[in-house]
Amino acid sequence: AVSAAVARLREAGAVVTEPDARDRRRLRVRPAPELSSRLKEVRATSIDAALAKALGDDDAHRVDEIVGLLEDLARYLSPQALIRLRD
């Protein structure tokens, strides 16, 4: 599953890969030096339309409210929060 995900990211231009110099069986993955046109398109696209479709609710006020809730949740799902969960 990981190999397939990396392949999709490489095809989208999000990452570049290269064989590991120390272990040729391994593949090193790093962010692409420049954003691909596909990534620029995705980042420029608002989540609102997709969220409204997924919710089956095109009420702009309701969608804005849910986006706000998701943004609040994202602030709590920081790496520090994950560390606290492990303790």
Phi, psi and omega in degrees: 000322180294316180300319179293319179295317179296320179298318179295318178295322178294316179297327179281351180084015182277331182224160170239150181234155176204150178297145177287126183296330182273334182216098186297347178283341183263154178240127178271136182238132177216159179300145177296144182295333178228148177290135176286165179298325179295316179294322177299319179296314181297315181293333181275347183276133178287144178282344188305312183295317179294320180294316179300318179295315180296324181278344185067031184218110182262017176290111185302321180296317180295317179298316177301319179298316181291321176301317178299318178296319178295322177295320176299314180300318181299324178295329180277342181265049180276165175304325179296322178295322179294323177296317178299323179296326182284338182285000000 
